Amino acid sequence: MMNNHTNKRICIPGDTAELAKVREFVEMMARSCGFTEEGAYKIVIAVDEACSNLIRHSYQLDNSRQLCVQVENLGKTLTIKIIDSGNSFNPLSVPPPDMGEYFRKFMRGGLGVHIIRQLIDQIEYIPADSSHPFNILKLVKSLE
């Protein structure tokens, strides 16, 4: 009998060079959950964007700090938790960009949260507090 519920995690230092390991891990987990190559790729992009922002902005590229990515496969749903010890930052507080304005001004960067919102079904942010010392960004994607 096959167990449909798996829960695995990978932890990396706060170094963008380590993100390849996270991308590989997330892709493997998404594919094992039944996502197509394209579906898995969308999840990988969203997780990569979130981790990359975390490493650059919260950890300031400090590779002595660690972040973990936990993936939970609940049959037809994949839940990814990005767990960090940086300053709390709720990505849901970022307003959606005005894309017309963005292109008129030839802006660069700053679309990470927008990209994540486009690719993921459900996003939840749980900041660290007295009951748990880590911030958790929870991304949920269901199989089409």
C-alpha positions in Angstrom: 0.0 0.0 0.0 1.4 3.4 -1.0 1.5 6.2 1.5 0.2 9.4 -0.1 1.5 11.6 2.7 5.2 12.5 2.6 7.0 15.2 4.4 10.7 16.1 3.6 13.0 19.0 4.2 16.2 20.5 2.9 18.3 23.1 4.7 20.9 25.4 3.1 23.1 28.2 4.1 22.0 31.7 3.1 23.9 31.7 -0.1 22.3 32.0 -3.5 24.7 29.5 -4.9 23.0 26.9 -2.8 19.6 27.5 -4.4 20.2 24.9 -7.1 19.9 22.2 -4.4 16.5 23.6 -3.4 15.3 23.8 -7.0 16.2 20.2 -7.6 14.6 19.0 -4.3 11.3 21.0 -4.9 11.1 19.7 -8.5 11.6 16.1 -7.4 8.9 16.5 -4.7 6.5 18.2 -7.1 7.0 15.5 -9.8 6.5 12.7 -7.2 3.2 14.4 -6.2 2.1 14.0 -9.8 2.7 17.5 -11.2 3.6 17.8 -14.9 7.0 19.1 -15.8 5.4 22.5 -16.4 3.5 22.4 -13.2 6.6 21.5 -11.2 8.6 24.2 -12.9 6.0 26.9 -11.8 6.4 25.7 -8.2 10.2 25.7 -8.5 10.2 29.3 -9.8 8.0 30.5 -6.9 10.1 28.8 -4.2 13.4 29.9 -5.8 12.0 33.5 -5.9 11.0 33.4 -2.3 14.3 31.9 -1.1 16.4 34.2 -3.3 14.6 37.3 -1.8 15.1 35.9 1.7 18.8 35.4 1.2 19.4 38.8 -0.5 17.2 41.0 1.6 16.7 39.4 5.0 20.0 37.6 5.4 22.0 40.1 3.4 23.8 37.2 1.8 25.1 36.1 5.2 25.9 32.4 4.6 26.3 31.6 8.3 22.5 31.8 8.5 20.4 28.9 7.4 17.0 28.5 5.8 14.9 25.3 5.4 12.4 24.3 2.8 9.9 21.7 3.9 7.7 20.0 1.4 4.6 18.1 2.4 2.8 16.0 -0.2 -0.9 15.6 0.8 -2.1 13.5 -2.2 -3.3 16.1 -4.6 -1.8 19.1 -2.8 1.8 20.2 -2.3 2.5 22.4 0.7 5.9 24.1 0.8 7.1 25.9 4.0 10.1 28.2 3.8 11.4 28.5 7.3 13.9 31.3 8.2 15.3 33.2 11.2 15.5 36.6 9.4 13.6 39.8 10.2 9.9 39.3 9.8 8.7 40.4 6.4 5.2 39.6 5.2 5.3 39.4 1.4 1.5 39.6 1.3 1.9 43.3 2.4 3.5 44.1 -1.0 0.8 45.7 -3.2 0.3 44.2 -6.7 2.5 46.1 -9.2 1.1 48.5 -11.9 2.6 46.6 -14.8 2.0 49.5 -17.2 4.0 51.8 -14.9 6.6 49.1 -14.5 7.3 48.9 -18.2 7.0 52.6 -18.9 9.7 53.3 -16.3 11.9 50.3 -17.5 12.0 49.1 -13.9 14.0 46.0 -13.0 13.4 43.6 -10.1 10.8 44.0 -7.5 8.4 41.5 -9.1 9.2 38.5 -6.9 6.1 38.6 -4.8 4.0 39.2 -7.9 5.5 36.2 -9.6 4.9 34.0 -6.6 1.2 35.2 -6.4 0.7 34.2 -10.1 2.2 30.7 -9.7 0.9 29.6 -6.3 -2.7 28.9 -5.2 -2.5 29.9 -1.6 0.1 31.9 0.3 0.3 32.3 4.1 2.9 34.1 6.1 3.5 33.3 9.8 6.0 35.6 11.5 8.2 34.4 14.3 6.8 35.1 17.8 7.1 34.0 21.4 5.6 30.6 20.6 7.9 29.8 17.6 11.3 31.4 16.8 11.1 31.2 12.9 9.2 32.9 10.2 7.3 30.6 7.9 6.2 31.3 4.4 3.7 28.7 3.4 3.0 28.1 -0.3 0.2 25.7 -1.4 -0.3 24.4 -4.9 -3.0 21.9 -5.9 -2.8 19.5 -8.8 -4.9 20.8 -11.7 
